[in-house]
Amino acid sequence: MGFDPIYMAITAFAMLASQFVGSMLKKRFQEYSQIPLQSGLSGKEVAEQMLRENGLTDVKVISVEGQLTDHYNPRDRTVNLSSVVYNERHVGAAAVAAHECGHAIQHATSYPMLGFRSFLVPYVQMSSRMVQFVLGAGIAIYMASQNYWVLLAGIILFGVSTAFSLVTLPVEFNATSRALTWLKTANITNGPEYEKAQTALKWAAMTYVVAALASLGQLLYYLMIFMRARNRRR
């Protein structure tokens, strides 16, 4: 399987696309971190204002270690911002802070796709621990005995992770839409700043697109193996 040209092409695409998008995201964030926000607000202040204006007075904004480690935690209702976002007063920080608040608003308003993604989390955690072993065992068993049912079990487990990746896309795009709408209507960013915020969040969203496409490609590859195996038994 490891030397199958189709599998190698999918793997190469995933690696190259991920590296390209990741480098572009870092490049844009570094570029926009040199552009002071005309409103003078820090990432923390942007987040607090957006939460306050959306009636979320019980969500805390805290600082976490690392770079591009920003996230919203629905369990303790915290917007977690990396230090380069939390403390800084530039376009990149405003865009990231507003995006994470978009997730907090999704949670507060029971956005359906966020709820579905949260529902999938424990199943994804379980499948991620088992999927490689089950897929490997399934292929080995099929090669030895022509029994393809263990392979099907591995595909189902992998499908859970693929479903999670696909469901993540509307969640991320919706959070970005909420962020950009608020940044514009609240006059946090002026015209040129708003365009840069759009670009920064576009590249952030592309990381999820690449991950979803790579996962879908792998799932289709494993399904192709299964269909071949089933057809040979007939």
N, C-alpha and C positions, 0 to 999 in steps of 0.2 A: 504493500500500500504506500509506503513512504516514498517509493520511486515512481509511482504512477504519475504520468505527465499532467493529468488533470488536477490531481491533488497538489502537485508542486506548483502549478500555475495559480491555484487558489491561495496557497500559502505565500507565494511571492507577491501576489497582488496585495494581500492583507498587510504584509510587512512593509512594502514600499509605500503604499497609500497611508498607512499609519504613521510612518516616519515623516512623510511629506507634510501631512496635515498637522502633526505635532510640532514640526519645526516652524511651519507658518504661524501656528497659534502663538508659540513662544516669541517669534519675531515680531508679530503685530503687538503683542502685549508689551514687549520691551520698547517698541517704538512709541506706543501710546502712553507709556509710563513717563515719557519725557515731555508730555503735553499737559501743563497744569489745567485743571478744570476751572473754567471762568467763575463758576459759582463758589469755588473755594472749599467745597465740602470734601471731607474724607470719605473713604469707603464705608466706615462705620456710621458716619452721619447720614450718608445717602440711604443706607439700609434702614436706619432708625426712622428717618423721615418717611420712607416708602411704607414701612410697616404701620407707622402711626396714621398716615393718611388713608390706609386701607382698614383701619380699625383693629389692628393686631397688636394690642398693648401688652399681651402676655407672651410674646415671642422675644427672646433675648438675642442680642448680637454679640458674639464672642470671637476672640482671636485664637487661631490654631497655628501650629508650626507647619513649615513646608511652603512650597510654591505651587500654585494651581491646585491646592488641596481644599478649595472652597466647596461647601456643601450645606444643604439644609438637613437637619436631623429631626424627623417628625416625632421620634420617641420622647425627646426632652424639649421639643419646640425651640430649637436654637438655630440661628443662622451663623454658620461657622466660616469666618473669613481668614485667609492667610494674611500674614503680617504685611505683605506688599499690597494687599487690598484694604485691609482694616485701617491702616495708619496713613496711607498715601492719598493725595488729592489730585488725581489725574483721571483721564478719560477711561483708561483700562479698569481702574479700581471701581469707578462708578458703574460701568457696564456689568462687571462681575457681581458686585454687591446687589444691584437691582435684579439680576437674573436669579440669584439665590433667594431673594425675597419673593420672586415670582413663584418659586416652589412652595414657600410658606403660605402664600395666598391660595395656591392650588389646594393645599392641605386644609386650610380653613374653610374653603368653599366646596369641599368634597368633589374636586375635579375627578371624574370617573376613571380616566386613564391612570392617574396617580394611584388611585385606590386599587386598580387592577395590578399595577406594577408592585405595589406593596404586598398584595395577596400572593404574588408569584415568588417573592423573596425567599421564604423558607424552602420552597421546592427547588429553586435555583441553587441554593446552598447545598441541599442534599444531592442534587444531580451532579454538581460540579465535583463533589468528592468521589463519585462513582463512575462518571461517564467514560473517562479514558480507559479505565480497567475493563468495563463492560464492553465497550466497542472493540478494544484489542482482543478480549477473550472471544467475542462474537465472531470476529473475522477468523481467528485461529481455529475455533470450533468448526466454522463452515469449511475452511480449507481441509480440515482433517476428516469431517464426517458428513459434509453437505447439509448440516443442520443450521438453519439461518435464524432461528427464533431468538437466540441470545443477541445476535446482531440487531434484530428489531428492537429489543429492549434498550440497547445502547442508543439507537436512533431516537427513541422516544425520550430518553433522558437528555440527549443533546438538543432535541426539539424544545424542551423547556427553556434552556438557555437562549436559544434563538428567539423564542417568543418574547422573552424578557428584553432582549436587545431591540426587537421591533416595537414593543410597547413603549420602550424608553424614548423613541423618536418623537411621538406627539407630545409626550410630557416635556421634553427639552425644548421643542419648538414653541410650545404654548408658554412656557416660562420666559423664553426670550421675547415673545410677542408682548407679554404683560410688562416686561422690563422696559422695552423700547417705547411702548405707549406711555408709560408713566414718566420716563426720562424726558420725553418731549412735552407732555402736557403740564408737568410740574416745573418746566423751565430749568431743569438741572443741567441740561446740555444745550448749547446753541447749535446752529446749523452744522458747521464743520465738525463739532464735537459729536453730534448725534450720528453723523455718517461714520465716524471712526468707531463709535460704540456698536453700530450695526455690523461693521466689518469684523470687529473683535468677537462678537457673539456668533457670527456666521462661522468662523473657523472653529470656535468651541463646539458648535453643533455638528460640524463635519466630522469630529472625532467619533461621535455616536453613529453617524451615518456609515462611516467606514467599518466600524465594529459590527454593525447590523448586517451589512452586505457580506462581510467576511464570514460571519456565522451562518448566514443563509446559504452562501456558496458551499460551505462545508456540509451543511445539512443535506443539500441537494446531492452532493457527491456521495454521502453515505446511503441516501435513498437509492441512488443509481446502482450502487453495489448490491443493495438488498433486492432490487428488481431483477438484476441480472441473476442473482442466486436463486430467486424464486422461479424464474423462467427456465433455468437449467434443470430444475427438479421436475418440470412438467414433461 
